[in-house]
Amino acid sequence: MDHGHQLLIKYITNQEKVTDKTIIEIGSVREDLEGQNSTKCFTDLCKLLKMNLISVDMDEKCSENARKVFKDNNFDRGQVYTQLGENYVRNLAYFDYIYLDGYDYNHGKHSDDRNTRYQENLGKEINDEDCWKSHLEMVEFLNEIATDESIICFDDIINENIGKGVTAIPFLLSNGWYIIDKTSTALLLSKKKPPSKDIYVVGNGKSLKDFDFNYLKDKEWVGCTLGFRHWDELGFYPKYYVNVDPVVSKYHLDKLKDMIINKRCELFLLDANIIKEWKDVQKYPHVVYIQQFKQQKQNPFRNLIDWCSGTSAVCLAYCLGYDNINLLGMDCNYIEFLPECVELNDGSLKIIKTPTDNPNYYFPSYQRKGDLYQKPNTERVHKQSWYDVRNIFLLFNTLMQKNIGIVNYNCNDTLDCFFERKSVEDLK
């Protein structure tokens, strides 16, 4: 499970000037479990970066745990307060970083000892209503004293109805706060609007024949399917890789293994059928599967009926939090059957002779003799998939109050009824 303190630590370590700044931890360490001792993790960070740490908890036992962490680690920039988080924050004039992990929500698995401590300190067992009330009271005050540099981090975020922050997070979002980073169980919020995040979703269409790929060298981009044959020549790879064609994945398994094992890309989105061919792929946390996304709520994959690697790459960009999605090489005008291919009994296609000038792709060696692939099915699959993506994004922008834009940089008009089109020359 992801832990909120790790998210906050990642953010702080990427900042330039943090010396003498202060982390306020609401909810001191209760049990020294591996990866869950936020007080120890914050102590290590503060020692390294010469920061201050304040740990606050309503339970004296937890406060003693925090003091012990400071003493055992020879940390002299820490302070411990035994009081309710909502009472502590009322005495603040400002704050740098605050980690809200106090008052547990009721997930039904708390130990008798933990419930007993709540009874002794608060006169009641752990319950959701008081959890939500506590966090809301804190952020209502923190909202008044926050600066553009203030950061609030929530842990134990499950969904809009379960976990901590159920009422506090909507309050912050309605009062000008922005989610600047998140994991599956944690959120990082700031009053400063984050800069727009641009990404390039790069296909392999003929429209890129004269494109200078060095333009992408310092950009964040997604590459698809057999593009790696060109990336090897370029000497650099995209940040993300997408290939949801199980036929192509199976035939090029050795190459995918090399890319994954050597982490040539930061994240790989594949079809889960690869597990049948290579069980050990499950050992690599930077590999995810389209079937996983299809099972999750509130992401565009769930609404895709048909998909291809290009539309899957666009949906991945959405899930990764990008604001501006720029399409390159998504021509969607395939010639279905090349003279150099034959159809096999299972309906897949096989290249029997390397094309000298492949009409579908920007570099002639994209497909080579022996390659197996599925029929493009341009009208039924690809165009329908792009149509679905267009409608899904219109809906998600409305429901999520976002303004994610998709621009198609291309010389052909195949997708003009779906997305705004600009010339590739505009990128130079």
N, C-alpha and C positions, 0 to 999 in steps of 0.2 A: 504494500500500500504506500502511496505517496504521503508525505507528511509536510504540513504547512511550514514548519521551521526550515526545512530544506529549500522550499521555494523562496522564502525571505532571504536566506543565506546566499542563494544563487544571485538574487537581485543585488544585495549589498556588495558582494565581491566584484560585481561588474561596474560599480560606481567609482569615480576617481577620487573624491575627497570625503572620507568617512571618519578620519581620526577625530576623537573626542565626541563623536555623535553617540547617541544612546538608543539602545534597544530596550523597550519595555515589554516584558513577558507577563501576560495575565494568565496565570495557571502554571505554577511551578511543577517541577518533576515530582511525580507520585511514586512511580516504579521505574527502576533502572533497566528498561527493556531495550534491546539492541535496536538502534535507529529511532527510538521514540523519546529519548532523553533530551528534550529540547534545551533544557537548562545547560547541560554539558556541551551540547553543540554550539549554543550561543556563546558560552564561556570560551571555548576554543577559538571562535571567530573573533571575539572581542580582544583576547590576548594577542592574537596575530595582528589585528588592525588598530590596536590601541583605542578601542571603543569602550563605552560604559554599558553595563547591563543592570537593569532593575527587574527583579523577579517578585511578583505579587501573587499571593494566594490566600484564600480565606481559612485554610487549614494549617495550623501550626506545624503539623507533621511534615507537610510539603515544604513549608518555609525552612524547617530544619534540614530537609534534603538539599535545598538550594544552598544553604550556608555550607553544608558539607562539600558540595561540588566546588564552591569557591575556594574553600580551605584546601581541599585535596589537590587543586590545580594551581595553588599559589596565585590566585586571582584577586587583586586588590582594587579592582575598579567596579566591584559589584555591590549592590544594595538589595536587601530583602525586606519586604513589607508583608505583614500578615493582616490582610483586610480584604473586603470585597472589591473586586475590580471596579465596579461602578462608583464606589466611594473613593477609591484611589484616584481615578482619572479626573474627578471634580477638582482636585488640587493642582492640576497641571495648567501651566500657562501656554505651553506648546509641546509638540512631540516630534521626534524624527521618525522612528520606526516602532510600531506597536503590534504585538503578536497576540491575537485574541483566541486563547485556547482554554479560557476558564469555563465554568459551569457546564458540566456534561449534558448532552442530550440523552434521552432514554432510548437506547437501542436494545434493551432487554437482556443484556449480557453482563451487566455490572456485577461485580462481586458483592457479597454481603458486607465485607469490610468497607467498600467504597460507599455503599448506601448508608451504612452506619455512621460514617464520618459526616455525610450530609445531614443526617438526623441530628447529630451532636452539634454541628455548627450552624445549621439553618432551621432545624426543627421540622424537616420534611425530607422525603427521599427524592432522588433525582427525577425530574419531570420536565417535559418539553416546554411547557408554558413559561416556567421560571427561567429556563435556559434562554429562550427567545427574548424574554423581558430583560434579562441581564445584559445581553449583547446589544439590544436596541438602546437601552439607557446609556450604555457606554458610547456608542457611536453618535448618539444625538448630541452628547457633549463634545466628543472629539471633532465632530463636524464644525463646531463653532470656533475651535482654536487651531484647526489645521492650516498649514501653509501649503504652497505648491510643492514643497519638498517632502511633506509628510506622507508616510506610507502605512496603510493598514493591511494586515495579513490575517485571514481567517483560516482555521483548520477545521477538519471534520465537516466539510460541505458535502452533502449527499445529493440532494436535489432541492427543488423549490419548496418542498413540504417536509423534508426530513433533514435532521442534522442541525448544526449551529448556524446562526445567521439567517434563519428563515424570514425574520422580519427586519433584521438589521441591514442586510445586503440590499433589499429593495429600497430602504430608506436612503442609503448612501447613493445608489444609482439615480434616484429621483432628485438628489441634491447636488448633482454635478460631479460625482465621482466616476472614475473610469476603471474598468478591469484591465490591468496592464499585463498580467500573466496569470496562469492558472494550471492546476493539475486536475486529476479526477476527483480530488478531495480537498483542494485548497484554492484560495483566491488571493490575489494581490491587487490592492486598489490605491489609486492616487487621484488627487484633484487636478493634476496637470494632464491635459489631454495628450495621449501618446502620439508620436508622429505616425503618419500613415505608413503602412507596411506594404511594399510592392513585391510582387513575385511574377516570374515569367514561367508560363506553362508551355513547354517547348515540344512540339510534335516533330515529325520527320517529313512533312510534305514538301513537294517540289518548289513551293514558293520560297523556300530557304536556300535555294541553290547558290545564290550570290551573297548570302548573309555572312557578315563577319562575326564569327562566334566569339571572338575576343571581347565583344561587347558584354557578354555574359560572365566574363571571368571574375568580376568583383560583385556580381549580382546574386540574389537568391533565386534559384530556378529549379523546376522539376523537369526531368528528362524521362522519355518513355521508350519502352520496348527495346528495339535493336539499335537505338542511338549510340549505345556504348561502342559500337564499331568505329564511330567517328570520334567519340570522346577519347579513345585510346590514342588516336592520331593527334588530337588537340593537346593532350597532356593534362587535362583537367576534367573533372566530373561535376554533375549537378549536385546540389545539396540533397535533393530528394529524387528517388527513382520509383516509377510506376510501371508495372507490367501485370495486367489482370487477365492475360490470355494464357490459359493453362497449356495449350498446345505449344506455344512459343517458349513458355517457361520450361516445359519438359525437355524440349529439343536443345535448349541452351542452358541446361542445368549446370554444367561445369563452369560456365562463365558467371552465372548468378552466384554460385558458391564462392568463386574468387572475389566477386564484388562484395558479398555479404561478409565473408570471413575477414577480408582486409579493410572492411568498412570504407569503401570508396565513396559511398554516399552516407549521409547522416541517418536517413530513414528510407526503408523500402516498403512499398505497398504492393502486395502480390495476391494472387489467387491461392486460397488455402490448399488447393490440390497439390501444391508443391510438397506438402508434408508427406504425401503418399510416396513421393520419389526420394525424399531426403528428410528423414525423421529428425535429424539433428538441427534442422533449421529452427526448430522450436527453442533452441538454446540461446538464440540471438534476440535480445530485447528490441533491437532497432529494426526488426521485421514485423510488420502488421499485415492483416489480411482483409480484403474487401468484405468477406463474410462477417467479420467482427463488426465493421461499421454498419452493415446492413441490419444488425440486431440491436443497434443502439438508437435511442430516441433523440430527437432534436438535432439531427445532422442530416445533410442533404442526401447522403447515400441511401438512407432508409426509403426515400421517395423515388429513387431511380428504378425504372422498370427494366430497361435495357441499359447496358453500359459498355464503354470501351475504355482503353487506357487514357485517352485524352480527357473524357468527361470525368473519369475517376480522379485524374490529376487535379482538375478544377475543384472537385468536391474536397479533396485532401487539402488544397490551399485554403479553402474556407475553414475547415476544421483546425488548421494550424494558426488561424487568426489573421490572415492577410486581408488587407482592405482593397487593394487594387490588383486585379488579376489580368495579366497581359498574355494573350494567346499568340504563339508563333508557330508557324508550320502546321496549323490545324486546317488543312485544305478541304477535307471531306468530299473529295471528287475522285475517288478511286476508280481505276480501270479494274474491274472485278477479276478477269482472267487474263493473265499475261501469256504471250506465246511460249514463254519459257517455263510454264508450270503445268502440272496435271492434277486432276482431282482424284483423291484416294477413296477407297471404299467407305471410310467413315465420314466422308464429306470434307475433310481437311485438304489443303493444297500442298503440293511439293514442288519446289524449284528444281528443275532437271538440268538447267543451264543458267549460269550466272548472266543476268541481263547486262548488256553493254551500256544501256541508258534506260534505267527504270523510270517509267512515266509517273510513278506514284511517290517517289522519294527524292530528296535533294542530293544524295550522293549515290553514285552508281553501285557501290559495294554494299548497300544496305541489305539487300537479299543476295544470297549466294547459293550455288548449287548444293542441293541436299536439304536446304531449309524447309521446315514444316510450319504451316501457319493456317489460321482459319480464314474462311471467306470474309472479305470485308463487309458484305451485306450493307452497303452504303445507305440505301434508302430505308431499309427496315430497322437497322440497328444504329448506325452512326448518326444519321440525321435526326432520328427519333430521340436518341440519347441527348443530343445537343439541344433539341427542342425542350426536352424535360428539364435539363439544367437551367435553361433560360427561365422557365416558369417557376421552378423551385427557388431560384435566387430572388425573383420578384416577390414570392411569398415570404421567404425567410427575411428579406430586408424589411418587409412590412411588420411581420410578427416580432422580430428581434430588434426592431428600431435601429437597423444598420443601413449603411449605404455602400455596400460592396459593389464595385463596378467591374465589369468584364469588357475589355477592349480587344478586338481581333485585328492584329497587325498582319495584313494579307493583301495580295493583289487580286484575289478572286472574290466573287460575291456570294459564294455558296451559303454562308452563314449570316448574310446581311439582315435577314428577317429576324434573327435572334439577338445579335450583338452589334454594338457600334464598331465600325471598321475604320482603321487608319492605315496609312502606308508604312511598310517596314522602313522606308527611308526616313520617317519621322523619328526613328530611334537613334539616328546617327548624330 
